[in-house]
């Protein structure tokens, strides 16, 4: 979309702190991510790439939005429940994460936001926050953009656990900086199924379907073309 829109890409280092880990240089990681994005083909003249924590207004707006969101609503968010179970305990930043996400969106008066498949509930909350905020102040201060979920690749699943989202914590992912041989080994070990056929069916064949999706995205072809090439 970079040839049709002015693209704004935020590297969400503050969101990464919702599950803090020791020994990680978040600043260095953020800079590496920016470099990788440009290396993948984003054009500097068309895309503004920035690091979230370097713009203090993200946290400021998040705090101003927070009085319009109840703890009950936040605690019922699916991602919060799932991560709380894996952590055994929730924390405040994990609970308030959707409010910061809403601030990330509202801050730039954007027209279009492209999100992953697992963000649907957060988008509903974002719209709700804008309506409450605007109604309280009696004028349209926050702009609600159009949200779209890609038809292909909206949720990339794990290589070894194709029923769960790809995860670094479970060593279940492909990294852009992996060596070709490493990628080859990871793909070769990926979970598939016992049926000796290759076709796209996420319900019956989650492993094969995930690999077809990754192949189609990386080569720029359609799923049907990927099926034909790999059969």
N, C-alpha and C positions, 0 to 999 in steps of 0.2 A: 504493500500500500504506500510505500515511501514516494512513489512517483505521482500519487494522487492527493496525498495529505501532507501536512506538516506534522511529522511524527515526533512524539515525546516519549522517551523510554526512561523509566526510573529503575535504578538498581536498588532494590529494597533491603538495604542493610539493617535498617531499624526493625523490620519485620523478622529478620534472621535472629534477632535477639530474644524473640518470644520463647525460644528453646535454647538458652545460652550454653555454649560449650567453651571449656578452657583451652588455651593454647592456640586460638584461631586469630589471625590478623585480618580482621574484617575490612580494614581500609585497603590492604594489599589485594585481598580477594575481589573487592569491588572494582578496583582498577583493572585487574585481570579480566573480569567479566566485560567491562567496557571495551577492552582491546579485542576480546573474542567476538563481540557483537560487530565491531567494524570489520574484523577479519572475515566474518560470515557474509559480508556484502552490503552492510548498511552504509549509506553515503552520509558523510559528515555534514554536507550542505543541506540535506533533507531531514536529518534526524538529530534531535537534541537528546543526548544521553547524559544523565546526571546521577549523582549519588544522593539518595534520599536524606541522609543525616546532615549533609552540607547545606540544606535549606531548612532553616529553623521553623518556617511557617507551617510545615507539615505537622509538627507536634503542637504548635499553637492552635491551628484550626481544629485538630483532633480534640483538644481540651474544650474548645468552644462548642463543639458538637455534642460532647459527652453528656451534658445535662438533658439532652433530648432522647437519650437511649436508656432503657431500664436494664438492670442487671439480669432480670428474668429472661428478657429477650436474648441477651448475649450468651447466657448460660445454656440456652436451648439451641445454639448454633451447632450444626452437625460436626463441623471440623473441630470445634472446641471439645465436644464430647469425646470424639475419637482420640484426640491428642491427650486429653485428660486421662483417658483410660490407659494409654501407653506410658504416660508419665507417672501414673498413680495419684498424682495431685495436680490441680490446675494452678496457674499463677495469674496475676493481674494483667500482665502484658498480653498473655495468650487470650484472656477473656476480652480485653479491649481492642485486640487486633482489627476486628471489622470496622471499628470507628476510625482508626488511623487509615485504613484502606479507603474509606469514604472520603477522608480529608485529602488523600493523595489524588483522588479523582476531581473533587470540587475545586481544588486550588488552581486548576489550569483552564477552567471553562471549556472543557473538551467537547467535541461533537460525537466522537466514536470511541468506545473502549472495547478492545478485544480481550476476552478472558477465556480461561479454561473451563471445562465441563463441571468441575467441582466448586465453581464460584457462584452458582445460581442463587443460592440462599443469601450470600453476601450482597449480590446485586439488588435483591428485593429489599434488604435492609438499607442499602445505600439510598434507594429511591424513597423509602419511608422516612429516613433521616432528613432528606431534602424537603419533603412535604411538611414535616413537623417544624423544621427550622424556619422555612418560609412563612408558614401560617402564623408562627409565634411572633415574627417581626412584621408581619403584614405586607411583605413585599418579596419579590423573587430575587433573593440574594444568591441562592445556589442553583446552578444549572444542572438538570438531569440529562446526561448524554444518552445516546443510543448504544445499547450493549449488544455485542454479537459474539457468538461462540462458533469457532471454525467448524466446518462440516467434517474435516479430517484432521486428526492430531490434537483434538481438544483435551485429550487426557492420554498421555503415554504411560503404558503399564510397565510393571517390572519384568525384567527378562526371566527371572527365576520364580516370580510370583505374579503371573499375568492377570490375576484378579485384583491386584492392588496397584496403586500408583507407583511409578518408578521412584526409587528412593536411594539416596546416597548412604543413609545410615545402615541399610541392609546390603550394601555392595551389590545393588540390583540395577545398575544403570550403565549407560554409555556416556563417557565424558568427551567433550570436544577435543581435549588435549591427549586423549588416549592414543597410543601408538597403533598403527594399522593391525599389527599382529595381536595386540591386546583386544582390539575390537573384534577381530576374527574369532578369537578364543571365546569371548563373551557370547557372541551370536551362536557359535557352535554348541555352547553349553546351555543355551536358553531352553526353557521348558516349552515343548510343543504338545503332541498327542500321539496316540498309537495308530490313528487312521492314516493310511498312506496316500493322502490327498491334500492338495493345497488350495484352499478357498477361504474367502472372507466371511466369517460368521462369529462375531464376538461372544455370543452366548454359548455355542457348541465348541468353538475352537478359539478360545481367548489368546493362547500363546501364538498360534499361527497368525491370527488376525492382527495382533500387536506387531509382529515382525513385518507383515505386509504393510501396515500403516507407516512404520519407520522407513521401510524401503521406498514407499511411494513419496513420502515427504522429502527424503534426501535426493531422489532422482527427478522429482517434479512430475511424476506420471500419476495416472489415476489408479485406483485400486484394481480395476478390471485389467489394466495393462500389467500391473505388478503380478497378478495371478497368472496371466499368460506367460510372462517372462520367466517366472520361477517354477512353473509346472513342468 
